[in-house]
Amino acid sequence: MALIVQKYGGTSVGSTERIAVVAEKIIAARNQGHDLIVVVSAMSGETNRLVALAKSVADPPSPREFDVLLATGEQVTISLLSMALEARGCPARSYTGAQVHILTDSAYTKARILDIDDQRIHADLAQGKVVVVAGFQGIDAEGNITTLGRGGSDTTAVALATALKADECQIYTDVDGVYTTDPRVVPEARRLDKICFEEMLEMASLGSKVLQIRSVEFASKYKVPLRVLSSFTEEGQGTLIAPEDKTMEQALISGIAFNRDEAKLTLLGVQDSPGFAAQILGHIADANIEVDMIIQNIGADGTTDFTFTVHRNDYQTAFSILQNHAKDLGVREVQGDEHIVKISLVGVGMRSHAGIASTMFKALAEEGINIQMISTSEIKISVVLHEKYLELGVRTLHAAFNLEQAA
Amino acid sequence: MALIVQKYGGTSVGSTERIAVVAEKIIAARNQGHDLIVVVSAMSGETNRLVALAKSVADPPSPREFDVLLATGEQVTISLLSMALEARGCPARSYTGAQVHILTDSAYTKARILDIDDQRIHADLAQGKVVVVAGFQGIDAEGNITTLGRGGSDTTAVALATALKADECQIYTDVDGVYTTDPRVVPEARRLDKICFEEMLEMASLGSKVLQIRSVEFASKYKVPLRVLSSFTEEGQGTLIAPEDKTMEQALISGIAFNRDEAKLTLLGVQDSPGFAAQILGHIADANIEVDMIIQNIGADGTTDFTFTVHRNDYQTAFSILQNHAKDLGVREVQGDEHIVKISLVGVGMRSHAGIASTMFKALAEEGINIQMISTSEIKISVVLHEKYLELGVRTLHAAFNLEQAA
């Protein structure tokens, strides 16, 4: 018998029929003897409906009141799911974020969880009840309703699993696990049985949208095993995301992530003097633009070229900022390119293996793919390519590292 | 400068356009220097939508979870209205029932208010904010969400007015006041400037659906002046409902109420012995059926006839109960009639005036209307007639007492 936190996202509870299916899944798990805490999102479409209501009243709406509005979405789902469970003879009890004191800071629309009161939940579990908690929401110290922002329900689930020392936190979604890469790009992509937190973080931050990065960070920090499962299929163990298992032979490469939302900016003929990078990026940060990759090569003539990538939505703003400061910064020329993609090999196994990078670059070269930028970390190698090479590049690398076969 | 509680019902906030109109009304009142607490219902149609969702998941749904679901309706309205106020530069702050601790008992779907925490509200008012509170909802001592049942938002408004010692509680609705009778039946019906609590209670309980009886009882008990106003028209002072004003000349009759939702049941040839009525009504009460009028005439031969009225929805059940017990009770025959209406004259002025009843009966007799039952209280005379006489009866009495003219 284990204590399990299950989280069902918006599409999993997108209709009353879907809610009935979820209720059956929960009851099946309970019949196996598990204690269950279930976290749910708003029914798919509901958040959009509420946002449209708000915008028709005030644009932008007051952040505090926007959170009061959005929080109703999950409240509807917790009540409907609890009704469905009780109607099937399964004792259940719903709680809003406020009712179980999911204490957050006061940053409306993007609050962070500080603490959870586990008393009521423990009492209900002891009485054999399934506890159904609204994801995505909390209250601040003054009792104001807050929401956690994107992926907030995943975060709620992990936070509850941490607070209640759950054995596993299961994230039910519309995919049946984490794949070696996006199956829409590589049909041979394979579901991973297991992936470690570090790898998942790299995969998530690089655009694999299965899990939100915040919840993976949270789970990693508190060592809560996460499992990604489909709520739409009957069978399947999904993918377990857990601390790195030192006793096991690690796969060289776990997967290939990619990101087509970036653009790159290059400053040519920069005086190579201390503090220069900080100055440039300071201007960018002042505009609230996040920078991803940063590359600088040492030049021969005392000047250097400085390149970084930003989200495509920020490209025009970033470009203008650089042009406005080009003269002060003593830059010869500002260049930019929106037509790029980033492809990354991820795997803790590459720590102890040489030659990954050369295999990667060779495979791309054999297809005539030009590499514009390279960046590496201990468990990741990223390359920036022209966007036209996205599919070819990913498929080439997937095959080069035999990812269609289990390690 | 006064402290005013305003309550806007479902049709008054039925769309985002209507919410904008309500925001303007609130700002106009605030610009006159008033402190404002605003109570709102769910947008019209929203509660029906939520009920349908619940029924498609579980029928009947768990009462606790049903309240969690329904409470989202008002939460949506408070957030939208507060956004609309803030967007117009009017500082506002929304509160759910839980957030201002509208403490109730634990009778889900029909809870009663026990206490209200006025601290946060006072603090906000002191800062010049409009306080927007969700009607219809509260929490019990364990923090479970409760709802107050029909007309609950009116009750919330009156309870807040009481707790905060407001100068007036204004109920905005889709009618512009309390009328001498239903204008759809009598086009000459006149809006009353003022009516006392006792009269309003009789009018409300007899089917004038402007205000819920619970909120009038509450206001009467705590002597909170109530005012019924339209949120759809610009002008008008509505109708003030206040304690009886002894210094004023009272109108003889304030209004004519009627009720077409009743049915009558008669037991013929009943042994006239002590405890008999209690026995009959005990059986009816056991089935959770409420009884309205009760009439018993003393018979000549030691037997008597016993008649009472129930809601039409309960008629069949009540009839079966009586038939099942007819033999035990020693009753000769059970009769019933669903085709009745009750018409009542209401007015505190009738206390000190004789002859009201005879004027009433004479007017009806002149139209050939047969009176089936008569019941009186200090400020009310009710008659039961065949339902075909409803309109004729009401119009005849309205004219007989000159109600189209102000007293």
Chai-1 contact restraints between the chains, C-beta under 6 A:
chainA,res_idxA,chainB,res_idxB,connection_type,confidence,min_distance_angstrom,max_distance_angstrom,comment,restraint_id
A,T16,B,S56,contact,1.0,0.0,6.0,A-B,restraint_1
A,T16,B,V57,contact,1.0,0.0,6.0,A-B,restraint_2
A,S56,B,T16,contact,1.0,0.0,6.0,A-B,restraint_3
A,V57,B,T16,contact,1.0,0.0,6.0,A-B,restraint_4
A,V57,B,L80,contact,1.0,0.0,6.0,A-B,restraint_5
A,V57,B,M83,contact,1.0,0.0,6.0,A-B,restraint_6
A,V57,B,A84,contact,1.0,0.0,6.0,A-B,restraint_7
A,A58,B,M83,contact,1.0,0.0,6.0,A-B,restraint_8
A,A58,B,A84,contact,1.0,0.0,6.0,A-B,restraint_9
A,A58,B,A87,contact,1.0,0.0,6.0,A-B,restraint_10
A,P61,B,M83,contact,1.0,0.0,6.0,A-B,restraint_11
A,S62,B,M83,contact,1.0,0.0,6.0,A-B,restraint_12
A,S62,B,E86,contact,1.0,0.0,6.0,A-B,restraint_13
A,E65,B,S79,contact,1.0,0.0,6.0,A-B,restraint_14
A,E65,B,S82,contact,1.0,0.0,6.0,A-B,restraint_15
A,E65,B,M83,contact,1.0,0.0,6.0,A-B,restraint_16
A,E65,B,S94,contact,1.0,0.0,6.0,A-B,restraint_17
A,V68,B,S79,contact,1.0,0.0,6.0,A-B,restraint_18
A,V68,B,S94,contact,1.0,0.0,6.0,A-B,restraint_19
A,L69,B,S79,contact,1.0,0.0,6.0,A-B,restraint_20
A,T72,B,T72,contact,1.0,0.0,6.0,A-B,restraint_21
A,T72,B,Q75,contact,1.0,0.0,6.0,A-B,restraint_22
A,T72,B,V76,contact,1.0,0.0,6.0,A-B,restraint_23
A,Q75,B,T72,contact,1.0,0.0,6.0,A-B,restraint_24
A,V76,B,T72,contact,1.0,0.0,6.0,A-B,restraint_25
A,S79,B,E65,contact,1.0,0.0,6.0,A-B,restraint_26
A,S79,B,V68,contact,1.0,0.0,6.0,A-B,restraint_27
A,S79,B,L69,contact,1.0,0.0,6.0,A-B,restraint_28
A,L80,B,V57,contact,1.0,0.0,6.0,A-B,restraint_29
A,S82,B,E65,contact,1.0,0.0,6.0,A-B,restraint_30
A,M83,B,V57,contact,1.0,0.0,6.0,A-B,restraint_31
A,M83,B,A58,contact,1.0,0.0,6.0,A-B,restraint_32
A,M83,B,P61,contact,1.0,0.0,6.0,A-B,restraint_33
A,M83,B,S62,contact,1.0,0.0,6.0,A-B,restraint_34
A,M83,B,E65,contact,1.0,0.0,6.0,A-B,restraint_35
A,A84,B,V57,contact,1.0,0.0,6.0,A-B,restraint_36
A,A84,B,A58,contact,1.0,0.0,6.0,A-B,restraint_37
A,E86,B,S62,contact,1.0,0.0,6.0,A-B,restraint_38
A,A87,B,A58,contact,1.0,0.0,6.0,A-B,restraint_39
A,S94,B,E65,contact,1.0,0.0,6.0,A-B,restraint_40
A,S94,B,V68,contact,1.0,0.0,6.0,A-B,restraint_41
A,Q99,B,G143,contact,1.0,0.0,6.0,A-B,restraint_42
A,G143,B,Q99,contact,1.0,0.0,6.0,A-B,restraint_43
